[in-house]
Amino acid sequence: MSAVLEAIEIWCKYPRSPGPVLKGVSLRIEEGEFVGIVGPNGSGKTTLLRALSGTLKPFKGSVLLDGRDIYKMSPKEIARRIGVVSQDSYFSFPFTAFEVVLMGRSPYLKRFEWEKERDKEMARKALALTDALHLASRRIDELSGGERQRVMIARAIAQETKVLLLDEPGSSLDINHQVELYELLLLLNEAEGKTVVMISHDINMASRYCKRIIVMDEGRVRISGAPDEVIREEVLEEVYDVDLFVHQNPVTGTPEITVLSGSAPGKAGLKGKVHVICGGGSGEPLIRRLLVEGYEVTAGVLNRGDTDHTAAVSLGIEVVEELPFSPISSKSISSCKELIRRADVVIVSRLPFGWGNVANLELAREAKRLGKDVIVIGGIEGRDYTSDGSAAAIYSELLEMGARKVDTIHEALELLRKGEGDVEEA
Amino acid sequence: MRDRPKIGVSAKILIISIILILSFFLSIGVGPVWIPPREIVMAFMGRDLGPNGRIILDIRLPRAVLGLVVGMALSSSGVVFQGMLRNPLADPYVLGISSGAAVGASIAFLAKIGFEFIPIFAFIGSIATVLLVYQMALEGGRLITERMLLSGIIMNSFLSALMLLFMSISGEDLHQIVYWLMGDLGEVDRKVIAISSAYMLFGLLAIWSMGRDLNLISLGEEEAFHLGVDVERAKRFLFASSSLAVGAAVSATGIIGFIGLVVPHMMRIVFGADNRILIPASAIAGSSLLLLSDVASRMVIAPAELPIGVVTAMIGAPFFAYLLRRSRR
């Protein structure tokens, strides 16, 4: 295999940028590869693409196209080998979509030569491939963002280059056109052997279609490899500074990420530990908010199959679980007490209580006895399904003992924030 | 699919060409003495027509030729500046060429160097201004489009102030120079017509040869590069050739406004945005509009003449207002 595009230790900066944007990036792109570049904003993805396309000359290092220094090649020579689809194109003049696609043929025309019937045929074919043939005679400045994107991709196809560089080609497309676009790129890659390099914000799409993924971080290549080597929690959590987890997409079998909260797990839990007593879906929004705000969250006791149980498991928090539809066993109670002991605060969500789960309310009382801060959301009215009012009795006992009552999740979080100091002292 | 058929374009070009020929004959025919087209053709064929022949060949033909060429130069460079600066409001004077010429002309006028030297001074003034703007817009060897526009605006206001300063200090009668500034096709020396026309025609052809590059540049410079255009070279070439054409036009006739702004817009509505068609179409239509404006300028307050810039502004400004309303939609 031979490298069609190669960056050797390139350093790039913009005239007015304080420091270099690319800091010694090296990479080889082999003929026929399908490469995705991912990374957070400002990590240098677009700059890398510009350097590779011959637009931004590195102040150190070199870029080779077919083994030759790209910055010593004429624009026409480059344009016959690399087609570029930029992030956003702005049009001030009323060219038709067809005229724009036809411009893709200009690297092959002499100065006074006009496009021939063959060129027009290719433009039409390219428009058909991107499902944009019906837009051919429309003015490009009057198309929607997604329609324009498809026209620009058609132009790159009409340019008949062996390399395609795309900067977030899916960003302004709706999901059906997004999938169609990636399928088209895959087809061009597999059937015509085109080398495709694209920046993508959508890691899951990149993971699904690209054969290799390059993760950029702070102007450097963090890691490069097949999706299952690269899409790993420990890599992405640090690069993106988020809490996420990786699982396998059940349909495509490719690794996929789910973002949990806006700060990396190292920081989570710094604010304190909260145990949530919930059920029936009453706890899910609360747990999410707590995770987003950076608390370490545990939950239970929850029956398997309960909405909140499913949510808690998929959010990856520690849960004490009970068999489906079964009353809470003493074994579960003791393991839940363990979690409560570790927690700083216990929050009881607005869940209904019956004989099966009244033990959860008793656990809250236990927490208060252990000197924990307990917050209950909502009154007990209409939630007590124990035939003799036991739940209501324990509830008032709780308030008696100093548990604080709030009406909404929002208020509970407010209280939590205010109480942070107290919690740590306790 | 409405893939604009070639025959349509040719037909439209034919129509505006016929209008141009009619305007040309009208421009020669109209005056204190009406000369019918038949006599004009006979004079062109070398027949001796006595005094009418003199009027045609010595007085009216040079003026019509100048109008023809200046109209072409102004409107085709209007296309270039709008495309290159990616700004539909740009016109041939946006980079300060007109103010530079005006300062040059004022110097010649106030220093009493002689009226026949005004075109040379105006030309020097315009080219010097353009070179300055070019230098100001250069960054790291690249011509930065936004800076070109800003530098042009700055030069325009600076030079206008400078000219007013000259005038106030000298305390001269300004009637003549103000008339020159408003544009005038009459009383231009034959030699000036010949030389400036040569520059303008050269500029026009150079511009036309860059039609496809201009198409691509008007979509964005990086885009153009990705489609194989040597952007810096193309911009420099377009900048130089259109400045030369406009500089020559302004030096010969003064500042004739609105033609270079309005005609490209009109032609875009008729022909679309492809500069390879738009440039010749604007050249043809610009000539007709200028010749017809010149005819009007001679007729409105005959036997006296209005400055032609007054007429083009009177036609152009309302038309432009109409365009703006239309584009708001």
Interface residues (C-beta under 8 A of the other chain):
Chain A: P15 R50 S53 G54 T55 S74 P75 K76 I78 A79 R80 I82 G83 V84 S86 S89 Y90 F91 S92 F93 P94 F95 T96 F98 E99 V100 M103 G104 S106 P107 L109 R111 F112 W114 K120 R124 L133 A136 S137 Q159
Chain B: M1 R2 D3 R4 G83 R86 N87 P88 E139 G140 S209 R212 N215 L216 S218 L219 G220 E222 E223 F225 H226 L227 G228 V229 D230 V231 R268 G272 A273 D274 R276
